[in-house]
């Protein structure tokens, strides 16, 4: 679904602004969005510790080990990119 929306946004239209939420840790993913859409990429850097803390307190997420692996994997693969706008989340 997300890819279909990105594909639509890459074509001429009267759409002035759209938010695409993507959790790409690799910079090539974000660079591709920037190139295809002329997008401004904002990365909200929420610390590993804070992500794990939030997941552990979220009653809707009943398998902490799975989420922990995903979060640690994201941080292990995260690559900063010169074109990204970095927002450090204020807690």
PDB file of N, CA, C and O in Angstrom:
ATOM      1  N   UNK A   1       0.825  -1.179   0.000  1.00  0.00           N
ATOM      2  CA  UNK A   1       0.000   0.000   0.000  1.00  0.00           C
ATOM      3  C   UNK A   1       0.880   1.257   0.000  1.00  0.00           C
ATOM      4  O   UNK A   1       0.645   2.200  -0.756  1.00  0.00           O
ATOM      5  N   UNK A   2       1.904   1.242   0.874  1.00  0.00           N
ATOM      6  CA  UNK A   2       2.790   2.405   0.949  1.00  0.00           C
ATOM      7  C   UNK A   2       3.473   2.657  -0.389  1.00  0.00           C
ATOM      8  O   UNK A   2       3.583   3.800  -0.831  1.00  0.00           O
ATOM      9  N   UNK A   3       3.935   1.573  -1.037  1.00  0.00           N
ATOM     10  CA  UNK A   3       4.611   1.723  -2.326  1.00  0.00           C
ATOM     11  C   UNK A   3       3.676   2.301  -3.379  1.00  0.00           C
ATOM     12  O   UNK A   3       4.110   3.087  -4.221  1.00  0.00           O
ATOM     13  N   UNK A   4       2.395   1.927  -3.347  1.00  0.00           N
ATOM     14  CA  UNK A   4       1.419   2.475  -4.292  1.00  0.00           C
ATOM     15  C   UNK A   4       1.232   3.972  -4.062  1.00  0.00           C
ATOM     16  O   UNK A   4       1.114   4.743  -5.015  1.00  0.00           O
ATOM     17  N   UNK A   5       1.206   4.376  -2.801  1.00  0.00           N
ATOM     18  CA  UNK A   5       1.066   5.805  -2.484  1.00  0.00           C
ATOM     19  C   UNK A   5       2.298   6.566  -2.944  1.00  0.00           C
ATOM     20  O   UNK A   5       2.182   7.638  -3.537  1.00  0.00           O
ATOM     21  N   UNK A   6       3.470   6.020  -2.675  1.00  0.00           N
ATOM     22  CA  UNK A   6       4.712   6.675  -3.109  1.00  0.00           C
ATOM     23  C   UNK A   6       4.741   6.776  -4.627  1.00  0.00           C
ATOM     24  O   UNK A   6       5.133   7.808  -5.171  1.00  0.00           O
ATOM     25  N   UNK A   7       4.335   5.727  -5.308  1.00  0.00           N
ATOM     26  CA  UNK A   7       4.282   5.745  -6.768  1.00  0.00           C
ATOM     27  C   UNK A   7       3.344   6.854  -7.251  1.00  0.00           C
ATOM     28  O   UNK A   7       3.677   7.578  -8.189  1.00  0.00           O
ATOM     29  N   UNK A   8       2.181   6.992  -6.622  1.00  0.00           N
ATOM     30  CA  UNK A   8       1.229   8.040  -7.003  1.00  0.00           C
ATOM     31  C   UNK A   8       1.808   9.423  -6.755  1.00  0.00           C
ATOM     32  O   UNK A   8       1.638  10.324  -7.576  1.00  0.00           O
ATOM     33  N   UNK A   9       2.486   9.596  -5.639  1.00  0.00           N
ATOM     34  CA  UNK A   9       3.069  10.894  -5.311  1.00  0.00           C
ATOM     35  C   UNK A   9       4.205  11.271  -6.257  1.00  0.00           C
ATOM     36  O   UNK A   9       4.524  12.452  -6.399  1.00  0.00           O
ATOM     37  N   UNK A  10       4.812  10.291  -6.897  1.00  0.00           N
ATOM     38  CA  UNK A  10       5.923  10.579  -7.805  1.00  0.00           C
ATOM     39  C   UNK A  10       5.449  11.099  -9.164  1.00  0.00           C
ATOM     40  O   UNK A  10       6.264  11.538  -9.976  1.00  0.00           O
ATOM     41  N   UNK A  11       4.141  11.051  -9.416  1.00  0.00           N
ATOM     42  CA  UNK A  11       3.576  11.523 -10.681  1.00  0.00           C
ATOM     43  C   UNK A  11       3.056  12.948 -10.518  1.00  0.00           C
ATOM     44  O   UNK A  11       2.681  13.356  -9.419  1.00  0.00           O
ATOM     45  N   UNK A  12       3.035  13.703 -11.617  1.00  0.00           N
ATOM     46  CA  UNK A  12       2.525  15.079 -11.534  1.00  0.00           C
ATOM     47  C   UNK A  12       1.089  15.111 -10.986  1.00  0.00           C
ATOM     48  O   UNK A  12       0.244  14.313 -11.391  1.00  0.00           O
ATOM     49  N   UNK A  13       0.833  16.034 -10.072  1.00  0.00           N
ATOM     50  CA  UNK A  13      -0.505  16.193  -9.510  1.00  0.00           C
ATOM     51  C   UNK A  13      -0.586  17.548  -8.820  1.00  0.00           C
ATOM     52  O   UNK A  13       0.380  18.310  -8.798  1.00  0.00           O
ATOM     53  N   UNK A  14      -1.748  17.829  -8.264  1.00  0.00           N
ATOM     54  CA  UNK A  14      -1.903  19.077  -7.518  1.00  0.00           C
ATOM     55  C   UNK A  14      -1.685  18.877  -6.014  1.00  0.00           C
ATOM     56  O   UNK A  14      -1.981  19.769  -5.219  1.00  0.00           O
ATOM     57  N   UNK A  15      -1.171  17.712  -5.628  1.00  0.00           N
ATOM     58  CA  UNK A  15      -0.865  17.452  -4.222  1.00  0.00           C
ATOM     59  C   UNK A  15       0.329  18.311  -3.818  1.00  0.00           C
ATOM     60  O   UNK A  15       1.396  18.240  -4.429  1.00  0.00           O
ATOM     61  N   UNK A  16       0.135  19.112  -2.795  1.00  0.00           N
ATOM     62  CA  UNK A  16       1.192  20.027  -2.356  1.00  0.00           C
ATOM     63  C   UNK A  16       2.039  19.445  -1.223  1.00  0.00           C
ATOM     64  O   UNK A  16       3.230  19.739  -1.117  1.00  0.00           O
ATOM     65  N   UNK A  17       1.415  18.616  -0.373  1.00  0.00           N
ATOM     66  CA  UNK A  17       2.139  18.113   0.782  1.00  0.00           C
ATOM     67  C   UNK A  17       1.561  16.759   1.177  1.00  0.00           C
ATOM     68  O   UNK A  17       0.349  16.550   1.150  1.00  0.00           O
ATOM     69  N   UNK A  18       2.450  15.853   1.542  1.00  0.00           N
ATOM     70  CA  UNK A  18       2.031  14.534   2.028  1.00  0.00           C
ATOM     71  C   UNK A  18       3.069  14.038   3.016  1.00  0.00           C
ATOM     72  O   UNK A  18       4.254  14.349   2.897  1.00  0.00           O
ATOM     73  N   UNK A  19       2.622  13.276   3.978  1.00  0.00           N
ATOM     74  CA  UNK A  19       3.517  12.650   4.943  1.00  0.00           C
ATOM     75  C   UNK A  19       3.579  11.172   4.623  1.00  0.00           C
ATOM     76  O   UNK A  19       2.548  10.508   4.520  1.00  0.00           O
ATOM     77  N   UNK A  20       4.789  10.657   4.466  1.00  0.00           N
ATOM     78  CA  UNK A  20       4.997   9.232   4.284  1.00  0.00           C
ATOM     79  C   UNK A  20       5.818   8.767   5.481  1.00  0.00           C
ATOM     80  O   UNK A  20       6.950   9.210   5.674  1.00  0.00           O
ATOM     81  N   UNK A  21       5.253   7.886   6.272  1.00  0.00           N
ATOM     82  CA  UNK A  21       5.962   7.411   7.462  1.00  0.00           C
ATOM     83  C   UNK A  21       6.594   6.078   7.123  1.00  0.00           C
ATOM     84  O   UNK A  21       5.923   5.114   6.754  1.00  0.00           O
ATOM     85  N   UNK A  22       7.902   6.056   7.261  1.00  0.00           N
ATOM     86  CA  UNK A  22       8.684   4.884   6.876  1.00  0.00           C
ATOM     87  C   UNK A  22       9.777   4.708   7.908  1.00  0.00           C
ATOM     88  O   UNK A  22      10.367   5.693   8.351  1.00  0.00           O
ATOM     89  N   UNK A  23      10.053   3.506   8.292  1.00  0.00           N
ATOM     90  CA  UNK A  23      11.064   3.299   9.329  1.00  0.00           C
ATOM     91  C   UNK A  23      12.370   2.761   8.755  1.00  0.00           C
ATOM     92  O   UNK A  23      13.000   1.883   9.345  1.00  0.00           O
ATOM     93  N   UNK A  24      12.769   3.285   7.616  1.00  0.00           N
ATOM     94  CA  UNK A  24      13.991   2.812   6.971  1.00  0.00           C
ATOM     95  C   UNK A  24      15.252   3.197   7.716  1.00  0.00           C
ATOM     96  O   UNK A  24      15.567   4.380   7.849  1.00  0.00           O
ATOM     97  N   UNK A  25      15.970   2.206   8.201  1.00  0.00           N
ATOM     98  CA  UNK A  25      17.220   2.461   8.913  1.00  0.00           C
ATOM     99  C   UNK A  25      18.361   2.731   7.937  1.00  0.00           C
ATOM    100  O   UNK A  25      19.278   3.490   8.250  1.00  0.00           O
ATOM    101  N   UNK A  26      18.312   2.122   6.770  1.00  0.00           N
ATOM    102  CA  UNK A  26      19.373   2.279   5.774  1.00  0.00           C
ATOM    103  C   UNK A  26      19.189   3.592   5.024  1.00  0.00           C
ATOM    104  O   UNK A  26      18.080   3.946   4.624  1.00  0.00           O
ATOM    105  N   UNK A  27      20.285   4.301   4.844  1.00  0.00           N
ATOM    106  CA  UNK A  27      20.169   5.610   4.204  1.00  0.00           C
ATOM    107  C   UNK A  27      19.704   5.510   2.761  1.00  0.00           C
ATOM    108  O   UNK A  27      19.089   6.450   2.257  1.00  0.00           O
ATOM    109  N   UNK A  28      19.977   4.400   2.076  1.00  0.00           N
ATOM    110  CA  UNK A  28      19.547   4.286   0.678  1.00  0.00           C
ATOM    111  C   UNK A  28      18.024   4.329   0.554  1.00  0.00           C
ATOM    112  O   UNK A  28      17.499   4.802  -0.454  1.00  0.00           O
ATOM    113  N   UNK A  29      17.309   3.837   1.576  1.00  0.00           N
ATOM    114  CA  UNK A  29      15.845   3.878   1.573  1.00  0.00           C
ATOM    115  C   UNK A  29      15.371   5.331   1.603  1.00  0.00           C
ATOM    116  O   UNK A  29      14.478   5.717   0.849  1.00  0.00           O
ATOM    117  N   UNK A  30      15.978   6.128   2.478  1.00  0.00           N
ATOM    118  CA  UNK A  30      15.584   7.529   2.612  1.00  0.00           C
ATOM    119  C   UNK A  30      16.050   8.345   1.411  1.00  0.00           C
ATOM    120  O   UNK A  30      15.345   9.250   0.963  1.00  0.00           O
ATOM    121  N   UNK A  31      17.240   8.026   0.886  1.00  0.00           N
ATOM    122  CA  UNK A  31      17.730   8.724  -0.308  1.00  0.00           C
ATOM    123  C   UNK A  31      16.804   8.482  -1.494  1.00  0.00           C
ATOM    124  O   UNK A  31      16.559   9.394  -2.284  1.00  0.00           O
ATOM    125  N   UNK A  32      16.287   7.260  -1.626  1.00  0.00           N
ATOM    126  CA  UNK A  32      15.372   6.928  -2.715  1.00  0.00           C
ATOM    127  C   UNK A  32      14.097   7.767  -2.622  1.00  0.00           C
ATOM    128  O   UNK A  32      13.622   8.286  -3.633  1.00  0.00           O
ATOM    129  N   UNK A  33      13.544   7.902  -1.425  1.00  0.00           N
ATOM    130  CA  UNK A  33      12.361   8.750  -1.246  1.00  0.00           C
ATOM    131  C   UNK A  33      12.661  10.199  -1.610  1.00  0.00           C
ATOM    132  O   UNK A  33      11.865  10.861  -2.276  1.00  0.00           O
ATOM    133  N   UNK A  34      13.797  10.674  -1.173  1.00  0.00           N
ATOM    134  CA  UNK A  34      14.181  12.053  -1.456  1.00  0.00           C
ATOM    135  C   UNK A  34      14.304  12.279  -2.958  1.00  0.00           C
ATOM    136  O   UNK A  34      13.847  13.296  -3.477  1.00  0.00           O
ATOM    137  N   UNK A  35      14.927  11.323  -3.656  1.00  0.00           N
ATOM    138  CA  UNK A  35      15.122  11.454  -5.101  1.00  0.00           C
ATOM    139  C   UNK A  35      13.813  11.311  -5.869  1.00  0.00           C
ATOM    140  O   UNK A  35      13.520  12.128  -6.742  1.00  0.00           O
ATOM    141  N   UNK A  36      13.021  10.284  -5.557  1.00  0.00           N
ATOM    142  CA  UNK A  36      11.791  10.014  -6.301  1.00  0.00           C
ATOM    143  C   UNK A  36      10.730  11.091  -6.106  1.00  0.00           C
ATOM    144  O   UNK A  36       9.995  11.428  -7.034  1.00  0.00           O
ATOM    145  N   UNK A  37      10.657  11.627  -4.893  1.00  0.00           N
ATOM    146  CA  UNK A  37       9.580  12.560  -4.573  1.00  0.00           C
ATOM    147  C   UNK A  37      10.047  13.998  -4.383  1.00  0.00           C
ATOM    148  O   UNK A  37       9.225  14.898  -4.211  1.00  0.00           O
ATOM    149  N   UNK A  38      11.343  14.219  -4.412  1.00  0.00           N
ATOM    150  CA  UNK A  38      11.837  15.547  -4.063  1.00  0.00           C
ATOM    151  C   UNK A  38      11.474  15.835  -2.608  1.00  0.00           C
ATOM    152  O   UNK A  38      11.186  16.972  -2.234  1.00  0.00           O
ATOM    153  N   UNK A  39      11.495  14.772  -1.798  1.00  0.00           N
ATOM    154  CA  UNK A  39      10.996  14.848  -0.424  1.00  0.00           C
ATOM    155  C   UNK A  39      12.021  15.403   0.539  1.00  0.00           C
ATOM    156  O   UNK A  39      13.229  15.318   0.321  1.00  0.00           O
ATOM    157  N   UNK A  40      11.510  15.965   1.595  1.00  0.00           N
ATOM    158  CA  UNK A  40      12.312  16.353   2.739  1.00  0.00           C
ATOM    159  C   UNK A  40      12.173  15.193   3.727  1.00  0.00           C
ATOM    160  O   UNK A  40      11.060  14.825   4.102  1.00  0.00           O
ATOM    161  N   UNK A  41      13.287  14.628   4.143  1.00  0.00           N
ATOM    162  CA  UNK A  41      13.259  13.461   5.023  1.00  0.00           C
ATOM    163  C   UNK A  41      13.602  13.893   6.445  1.00  0.00           C
ATOM    164  O   UNK A  41      14.646  14.492   6.701  1.00  0.00           O
ATOM    165  N   UNK A  42      12.690  13.570   7.360  1.00  0.00           N
ATOM    166  CA  UNK A  42      12.886  13.879   8.769  1.00  0.00           C
ATOM    167  C   UNK A  42      13.013  12.560   9.517  1.00  0.00           C
ATOM    168  O   UNK A  42      12.145  11.693   9.417  1.00  0.00           O
ATOM    169  N   UNK A  43      14.096  12.415  10.263  1.00  0.00           N
ATOM    170  CA  UNK A  43      14.309  11.220  11.081  1.00  0.00           C
ATOM    171  C   UNK A  43      14.129  11.625  12.540  1.00  0.00           C
ATOM    172  O   UNK A  43      14.809  12.520  13.042  1.00  0.00           O
ATOM    173  N   UNK A  44      13.197  10.946  13.210  1.00  0.00           N
ATOM    174  CA  UNK A  44      13.000  11.197  14.632  1.00  0.00           C
ATOM    175  C   UNK A  44      13.793  10.135  15.374  1.00  0.00           C
ATOM    176  O   UNK A  44      13.407   8.967  15.424  1.00  0.00           O
ATOM    177  N   UNK A  45      14.900  10.561  15.943  1.00  0.00           N
ATOM    178  CA  UNK A  45      15.787   9.636  16.646  1.00  0.00           C
ATOM    179  C   UNK A  45      15.322   9.465  18.093  1.00  0.00           C
ATOM    180  O   UNK A  45      15.629  10.277  18.967  1.00  0.00           O
ATOM    181  N   UNK A  46      14.583   8.402  18.314  1.00  0.00           N
ATOM    182  CA  UNK A  46      14.188   8.027  19.668  1.00  0.00           C
ATOM    183  C   UNK A  46      15.184   6.968  20.116  1.00  0.00           C
ATOM    184  O   UNK A  46      15.359   5.957  19.435  1.00  0.00           O
ATOM    185  N   UNK A  47      15.825   7.182  21.229  1.00  0.00           N
ATOM    186  CA  UNK A  47      16.918   6.304  21.666  1.00  0.00           C
ATOM    187  C   UNK A  47      16.470   4.851  21.813  1.00  0.00           C
ATOM    188  O   UNK A  47      15.294   4.564  22.039  1.00  0.00           O
ATOM    189  N   UNK A  48      17.426   3.955  21.682  1.00  0.00           N
ATOM    190  CA  UNK A  48      17.182   2.535  21.880  1.00  0.00           C
ATOM    191  C   UNK A  48      16.543   2.302  23.248  1.00  0.00           C
ATOM    192  O   UNK A  48      15.545   1.592  23.364  1.00  0.00           O
ATOM    193  N   UNK A  49      17.122   2.900  24.266  1.00  0.00           N
ATOM    194  CA  UNK A  49      16.614   2.736  25.633  1.00  0.00           C
ATOM    195  C   UNK A  49      15.155   3.189  25.735  1.00  0.00           C
ATOM    196  O   UNK A  49      14.332   2.493  26.329  1.00  0.00           O
ATOM    197  N   UNK A  50      14.835   4.337  25.165  1.00  0.00           N
ATOM    198  CA  UNK A  50      13.471   4.864  25.241  1.00  0.00           C
ATOM    199  C   UNK A  50      12.496   3.988  24.464  1.00  0.00           C
ATOM    200  O   UNK A  50      11.384   3.742  24.931  1.00  0.00           O
ATOM    201  N   UNK A  51      12.895   3.514  23.289  1.00  0.00           N
ATOM    202  CA  UNK A  51      12.031   2.612  22.512  1.00  0.00           C
ATOM    203  C   UNK A  51      11.716   1.347  23.302  1.00  0.00           C
ATOM    204  O   UNK A  51      10.561   0.928  23.376  1.00  0.00           O
ATOM    205  N   UNK A  52      12.737   0.743  23.889  1.00  0.00           N
ATOM    206  CA  UNK A  52      12.535  -0.480  24.666  1.00  0.00           C
ATOM    207  C   UNK A  52      11.663  -0.220  25.890  1.00  0.00           C
ATOM    208  O   UNK A  52      10.819  -1.045  26.239  1.00  0.00           O
ATOM    209  N   UNK A  53      11.859   0.902  26.530  1.00  0.00           N
ATOM    210  CA  UNK A  53      11.062   1.255  27.691  1.00  0.00           C
ATOM    211  C   UNK A  53       9.591   1.392  27.310  1.00  0.00           C
ATOM    212  O   UNK A  53       8.719   0.889  28.018  1.00  0.00           O
ATOM    213  N   UNK A  54       9.315   2.059  26.212  1.00  0.00           N
ATOM    214  CA  UNK A  54       7.925   2.253  25.779  1.00  0.00           C
ATOM    215  C   UNK A  54       7.264   0.933  25.416  1.00  0.00           C
ATOM    216  O   UNK A  54       6.113   0.687  25.777  1.00  0.00           O
ATOM    217  N   UNK A  55       7.991   0.089  24.707  1.00  0.00           N
ATOM    218  CA  UNK A  55       7.433  -1.203  24.308  1.00  0.00           C
ATOM    219  C   UNK A  55       7.121  -2.048  25.544  1.00  0.00           C
ATOM    220  O   UNK A  55       6.083  -2.707  25.603  1.00  0.00           O
ATOM    221  N   UNK A  56       8.016  -2.028  26.524  1.00  0.00           N
ATOM    222  CA  UNK A  56       7.807  -2.846  27.728  1.00  0.00           C
ATOM    223  C   UNK A  56       6.571  -2.396  28.508  1.00  0.00           C
ATOM    224  O   UNK A  56       5.997  -3.187  29.257  1.00  0.00           O
ATOM    225  N   UNK A  57       6.159  -1.151  28.347  1.00  0.00           N
ATOM    226  CA  UNK A  57       4.998  -0.625  29.072  1.00  0.00           C
ATOM    227  C   UNK A  57       3.710  -0.679  28.250  1.00  0.00           C
ATOM    228  O   UNK A  57       2.637  -0.376  28.771  1.00  0.00           O
ATOM    229  N   UNK A  58       3.800  -1.055  26.995  1.00  0.00           N
ATOM    230  CA  UNK A  58       2.638  -1.060  26.101  1.00  0.00           C
ATOM    231  C   UNK A  58       1.924  -2.409  26.192  1.00  0.00           C
ATOM    232  O   UNK A  58       2.437  -3.425  25.723  1.00  0.00           O
ATOM    233  N   UNK A  59       0.763  -2.409  26.788  1.00  0.00           N
ATOM    234  CA  UNK A  59       0.006  -3.646  26.995  1.00  0.00           C
ATOM    235  C   UNK A  59      -0.473  -4.283  25.691  1.00  0.00           C
ATOM    236  O   UNK A  59      -0.792  -5.471  25.665  1.00  0.00           O
ATOM    237  N   UNK A  60      -0.525  -3.509  24.617  1.00  0.00           N
ATOM    238  CA  UNK A  60      -0.966  -4.049  23.323  1.00  0.00           C
ATOM    239  C   UNK A  60       0.109  -4.918  22.672  1.00  0.00           C
ATOM    240  O   UNK A  60      -0.193  -5.704  21.774  1.00  0.00           O
ATOM    241  N   UNK A  61       1.337  -4.786  23.107  1.00  0.00           N
ATOM    242  CA  UNK A  61       2.457  -5.538  22.517  1.00  0.00           C
ATOM    243  C   UNK A  61       2.847  -6.652  23.478  1.00  0.00           C
ATOM    244  O   UNK A  61       3.586  -6.438  24.439  1.00  0.00           O
ATOM    245  N   UNK A  62       2.338  -7.833  23.197  1.00  0.00           N
ATOM    246  CA  UNK A  62       2.472  -8.926  24.153  1.00  0.00           C
ATOM    247  C   UNK A  62       3.720  -9.778  23.973  1.00  0.00           C
ATOM    248  O   UNK A  62       3.930 -10.713  24.746  1.00  0.00           O
ATOM    249  N   UNK A  63       4.540  -9.494  22.997  1.00  0.00           N
ATOM    250  CA  UNK A  63       5.741 -10.303  22.778  1.00  0.00           C
ATOM    251  C   UNK A  63       6.967  -9.388  22.756  1.00  0.00           C
ATOM    252  O   UNK A  63       7.487  -9.050  21.692  1.00  0.00           O
ATOM    253  N   UNK A  64       7.413  -8.997  23.939  1.00  0.00           N
ATOM    254  CA  UNK A  64       8.501  -8.033  24.065  1.00  0.00           C
ATOM    255  C   UNK A  64       9.756  -8.483  23.321  1.00  0.00           C
ATOM    256  O   UNK A  64      10.434  -7.658  22.710  1.00  0.00           O
ATOM    257  N   UNK A  65      10.072  -9.765  23.361  1.00  0.00           N
ATOM    258  CA  UNK A  65      11.311 -10.259  22.742  1.00  0.00           C
ATOM    259  C   UNK A  65      11.325  -9.980  21.237  1.00  0.00           C
ATOM    260  O   UNK A  65      12.361  -9.622  20.678  1.00  0.00           O
ATOM    261  N   UNK A  66      10.176 -10.145  20.588  1.00  0.00           N
ATOM    262  CA  UNK A  66      10.096  -9.873  19.146  1.00  0.00           C
ATOM    263  C   UNK A  66      10.340  -8.392  18.875  1.00  0.00           C
ATOM    264  O   UNK A  66      11.122  -8.032  17.995  1.00  0.00           O
ATOM    265  N   UNK A  67       9.664  -7.541  19.641  1.00  0.00           N
ATOM    266  CA  UNK A  67       9.829  -6.100  19.456  1.00  0.00           C
ATOM    267  C   UNK A  67      11.247  -5.649  19.796  1.00  0.00           C
ATOM    268  O   UNK A  67      11.807  -4.789  19.117  1.00  0.00           O
ATOM    269  N   UNK A  68      11.822  -6.226  20.842  1.00  0.00           N
ATOM    270  CA  UNK A  68      13.189  -5.874  21.223  1.00  0.00           C
ATOM    271  C   UNK A  68      14.157  -6.194  20.078  1.00  0.00           C
ATOM    272  O   UNK A  68      15.039  -5.394  19.765  1.00  0.00           O
ATOM    273  N   UNK A  69      13.990  -7.354  19.465  1.00  0.00           N
ATOM    274  CA  UNK A  69      14.855  -7.738  18.340  1.00  0.00           C
ATOM    275  C   UNK A  69      14.703  -6.750  17.177  1.00  0.00           C
ATOM    276  O   UNK A  69      15.695  -6.350  16.568  1.00  0.00           O
ATOM    277  N   UNK A  70      13.470  -6.362  16.874  1.00  0.00           N
ATOM    278  CA  UNK A  70      13.234  -5.403  15.785  1.00  0.00           C
ATOM    279  C   UNK A  70      13.876  -4.045  16.078  1.00  0.00           C
ATOM    280  O   UNK A  70      14.506  -3.443  15.209  1.00  0.00           O
ATOM    281  N   UNK A  71      13.707  -3.578  17.303  1.00  0.00           N
ATOM    282  CA  UNK A  71      14.261  -2.264  17.679  1.00  0.00           C
ATOM    283  C   UNK A  71      15.783  -2.291  17.677  1.00  0.00           C
ATOM    284  O   UNK A  71      16.421  -1.379  17.150  1.00  0.00           O
ATOM    285  N   UNK A  72      16.363  -3.326  18.259  1.00  0.00           N
ATOM    286  CA  UNK A  72      17.832  -3.430  18.263  1.00  0.00           C
ATOM    287  C   UNK A  72      18.358  -3.538  16.826  1.00  0.00           C
ATOM    288  O   UNK A  72      19.385  -2.948  16.490  1.00  0.00           O
ATOM    289  N   UNK A  73      17.657  -4.286  15.995  1.00  0.00           N
ATOM    290  CA  UNK A  73      18.057  -4.417  14.590  1.00  0.00           C
ATOM    291  C   UNK A  73      18.032  -3.085  13.869  1.00  0.00           C
ATOM    292  O   UNK A  73      18.924  -2.783  13.076  1.00  0.00           O
ATOM    293  N   UNK A  74      16.999  -2.278  14.146  1.00  0.00           N
ATOM    294  CA  UNK A  74      16.924  -0.961  13.503  1.00  0.00           C
ATOM    295  C   UNK A  74      18.134  -0.128  13.893  1.00  0.00           C
ATOM    296  O   UNK A  74      18.792   0.451  13.029  1.00  0.00           O
ATOM    297  N   UNK A  75      18.432  -0.061  15.175  1.00  0.00           N
ATOM    298  CA  UNK A  75      19.561   0.751  15.632  1.00  0.00           C
ATOM    299  C   UNK A  75      20.895   0.200  15.137  1.00  0.00           C
ATOM    300  O   UNK A  75      21.816   0.975  14.878  1.00  0.00           O
ATOM    301  N   UNK A  76      21.022  -1.113  14.999  1.00  0.00           N
ATOM    302  CA  UNK A  76      22.254  -1.697  14.467  1.00  0.00           C
ATOM    303  C   UNK A  76      22.439  -1.359  12.989  1.00  0.00           C
ATOM    304  O   UNK A  76      23.572  -1.251  12.519  1.00  0.00           O
ATOM    305  N   UNK A  77      21.349  -1.192  12.258  1.00  0.00           N
ATOM    306  CA  UNK A  77      21.402  -0.919  10.819  1.00  0.00           C
ATOM    307  C   UNK A  77      21.273   0.556  10.466  1.00  0.00           C
ATOM    308  O   UNK A  77      21.438   0.928   9.304  1.00  0.00           O
ATOM    309  N   UNK A  78      20.984   1.393  11.441  1.00  0.00           N
ATOM    310  CA  UNK A  78      20.733   2.811  11.171  1.00  0.00           C
ATOM    311  C   UNK A  78      21.977   3.493  10.615  1.00  0.00           C
ATOM    312  O   UNK A  78      23.069   3.402  11.175  1.00  0.00           O
ATOM    313  N   UNK A  79      21.775   4.170   9.509  1.00  0.00           N
ATOM    314  CA  UNK A  79      22.848   4.942   8.868  1.00  0.00           C
ATOM    315  C   UNK A  79      22.379   6.385   8.734  1.00  0.00           C
ATOM    316  O   UNK A  79      21.324   6.661   8.163  1.00  0.00           O
ATOM    317  N   UNK A  80      23.173   7.287   9.266  1.00  0.00           N
ATOM    318  CA  UNK A  80      22.852   8.701   9.096  1.00  0.00           C
ATOM    319  C   UNK A  80      23.109   9.092   7.658  1.00  0.00           C
ATOM    320  O   UNK A  80      23.970   8.525   6.986  1.00  0.00           O
ATOM    321  N   UNK A  81      22.357  10.058   7.204  1.00  0.00           N
ATOM    322  CA  UNK A  81      22.474  10.525   5.823  1.00  0.00           C
ATOM    323  C   UNK A  81      22.531  12.044   5.836  1.00  0.00           C
ATOM    324  O   UNK A  81      21.743  12.694   6.521  1.00  0.00           O
ATOM    325  N   UNK A  82      23.446  12.596   5.092  1.00  0.00           N
ATOM    326  CA  UNK A  82      23.672  14.041   5.101  1.00  0.00           C
ATOM    327  C   UNK A  82      22.403  14.841   4.817  1.00  0.00           C
ATOM    328  O   UNK A  82      22.231  15.925   5.375  1.00  0.00           O
ATOM    329  N   UNK A  83      21.519  14.341   3.974  1.00  0.00           N
ATOM    330  CA  UNK A  83      20.316  15.088   3.614  1.00  0.00           C
ATOM    331  C   UNK A  83      19.181  15.002   4.608  1.00  0.00           C
ATOM    332  O   UNK A  83      18.190  15.719   4.470  1.00  0.00           O
ATOM    333  N   UNK A  84      19.299  14.135   5.616  1.00  0.00           N
ATOM    334  CA  UNK A  84      18.223  13.965   6.591  1.00  0.00           C
ATOM    335  C   UNK A  84      18.172  15.138   7.557  1.00  0.00           C
ATOM    336  O   UNK A  84      19.195  15.729   7.904  1.00  0.00           O
ATOM    337  N   UNK A  85      16.969  15.458   7.977  1.00  0.00           N
ATOM    338  CA  UNK A  85      16.757  16.400   9.079  1.00  0.00           C
ATOM    339  C   UNK A  85      16.571  15.531  10.315  1.00  0.00           C
ATOM    340  O   UNK A  85      15.629  14.742  10.384  1.00  0.00           O
ATOM    341  N   UNK A  86      17.452  15.671  11.277  1.00  0.00           N
ATOM    342  CA  UNK A  86      17.430  14.832  12.465  1.00  0.00           C
ATOM    343  C   UNK A  86      16.731  15.577  13.596  1.00  0.00           C
ATOM    344  O   UNK A  86      17.083  16.706  13.938  1.00  0.00           O
ATOM    345  N   UNK A  87      15.735  14.915  14.160  1.00  0.00           N
ATOM    346  CA  UNK A  87      15.045  15.452  15.335  1.00  0.00           C
ATOM    347  C   UNK A  87      15.295  14.486  16.478  1.00  0.00           C
ATOM    348  O   UNK A  87      14.875  13.330  16.436  1.00  0.00           O
ATOM    349  N   UNK A  88      15.972  14.964  17.480  1.00  0.00           N
ATOM    350  CA  UNK A  88      16.175  14.166  18.693  1.00  0.00           C
ATOM    351  C   UNK A  88      14.920  14.326  19.530  1.00  0.00           C
ATOM    352  O   UNK A  88      14.546  15.438  19.901  1.00  0.00           O
ATOM    353  N   UNK A  89      14.278  13.218  19.820  1.00  0.00           N
ATOM    354  CA  UNK A  89      13.033  13.298  20.571  1.00  0.00           C
ATOM    355  C   UNK A  89      13.312  13.774  21.987  1.00  0.00           C
ATOM    356  O   UNK A  89      14.180  13.246  22.683  1.00  0.00           O
ATOM    357  N   UNK A  90      12.563  14.772  22.389  1.00  0.00           N
ATOM    358  CA  UNK A  90      12.675  15.300  23.753  1.00  0.00           C
ATOM    359  C   UNK A  90      11.694  14.556  24.626  1.00  0.00           C
ATOM    360  O   UNK A  90      10.502  14.510  24.324  1.00  0.00           O
ATOM    361  N   UNK A  91      12.174  13.981  25.691  1.00  0.00           N
ATOM    362  CA  UNK A  91      11.325  13.182  26.570  1.00  0.00           C
ATOM    363  C   UNK A  91      10.951  13.984  27.795  1.00  0.00           C
ATOM    364  O   UNK A  91      10.234  13.486  28.663  1.00  0.00           O
TER     365      UNK A  91
END
